[in-house]
Amino acid sequence: MNNEIKCPFCSGDMELGKLFGNTRLGQYWLPEDISFGTCLKKLCLTFDPEKHAVDLGGIILQGYEPFYEFNNLCKAYLCRSCKKVIIDYSNIPQK
């Protein structure tokens, strides 16, 4: 089965990955091959989860917010009919 997915906006190749995070650490997209154990060690047990997420090949979707300010939330578009979510992180600074 062919798992290649094209972007509905630019027709470029899309990468399979997973979302990881919580309200304290921030939200990140990480490549599919990163294990849950690596996520825990590198993101939860560190003082700089953003740097480690980027080092793992990830993207910052919502930065680390130690005081729960939630100033930099990414936009997400939901299609209820096909049950897909497209996340726009263009407003989130990357390290």
C-alpha positions as CSV (number, residue, x, y, z in Angstrom):
1,M,0.0,0.0,0.0
2,N,1.3,3.4,-0.9
3,N,1.5,5.7,2.1
4,E,2.6,8.9,0.3
5,I,0.4,11.8,1.1
6,K,0.5,15.1,-0.8
7,C,-0.2,18.4,0.7
8,P,-3.6,19.7,-0.3
9,F,-2.2,23.2,-0.6
10,C,1.2,22.9,-2.4
11,S,1.1,19.2,-3.5
12,G,4.5,18.6,-1.7
13,D,5.2,15.4,0.1
14,M,3.8,15.2,3.7
15,E,5.7,13.5,6.5
16,L,4.1,11.0,8.9
17,G,4.6,11.9,12.5
18,K,2.9,12.2,15.9
19,L,1.9,15.0,18.3
20,F,3.5,15.0,21.7
21,G,3.2,17.4,24.7
22,N,1.1,18.8,27.4
23,T,0.2,22.2,28.8
24,R,3.5,22.6,30.7
25,L,6.0,21.3,28.1
26,G,4.4,22.7,25.0
27,Q,3.1,20.8,21.9
28,Y,5.4,19.3,19.3
29,W,5.2,17.3,16.0
30,L,7.8,14.6,16.0
31,P,8.9,12.1,13.3
32,E,7.2,8.7,13.3
33,D,10.3,6.8,14.3
34,I,10.8,8.6,17.6
35,S,9.8,6.3,20.4
36,F,7.5,7.3,23.3
37,G,10.4,6.6,25.7
38,T,12.7,9.0,23.8
39,C,10.0,11.6,24.0
40,L,9.7,11.2,27.7
41,K,13.5,11.3,28.3
42,K,14.3,14.2,25.9
43,L,11.2,16.4,26.5
44,C,9.8,15.7,30.0
45,L,13.0,15.3,31.9
46,T,14.8,18.4,30.6
47,F,14.9,22.1,31.1
48,D,14.8,22.9,27.4
49,P,12.1,20.7,25.7
50,E,12.0,23.0,22.6
51,K,15.7,22.5,21.8
52,H,15.4,18.7,22.3
53,A,12.3,18.5,20.1
54,V,14.1,20.3,17.3
55,D,17.2,18.1,17.8
56,L,15.0,15.1,17.3
57,G,13.8,16.5,14.0
58,G,10.6,17.9,15.4
59,I,8.6,21.1,15.0
60,I,7.4,23.4,17.8
61,L,3.6,23.8,17.6
62,Q,3.2,25.5,20.9
63,G,6.3,26.7,22.8
64,Y,7.2,26.0,26.4
65,E,5.0,28.2,28.6
66,P,6.2,28.0,32.2
67,F,3.4,30.3,33.4
68,Y,0.6,28.9,31.3
69,E,0.3,32.1,29.2
70,F,-0.5,30.4,25.9
71,N,0.6,33.3,23.8
72,N,1.8,31.3,20.8
73,L,-0.9,28.9,19.9
74,C,-0.8,27.4,16.5
75,K,-3.9,27.4,14.2
76,A,-5.5,24.1,13.3
77,Y,-8.2,23.5,10.7
78,L,-10.6,20.6,11.1
79,C,-12.6,18.8,8.4
80,R,-15.4,17.0,10.2
81,S,-16.4,15.1,7.1
82,C,-13.1,13.4,6.4
83,K,-11.8,13.6,10.0
84,K,-8.5,15.3,9.2
85,V,-6.7,18.2,11.0
86,I,-4.2,20.5,9.3
87,I,-2.1,22.5,11.7
88,D,-0.6,25.8,10.7
89,Y,2.5,26.6,12.8
90,S,3.8,29.5,10.8
91,N,3.3,31.9,13.7
92,I,5.4,29.8,16.2
93,P,9.1,30.8,16.5
94,Q,11.4,27.8,15.9
95,K,14.8,27.4,17.7
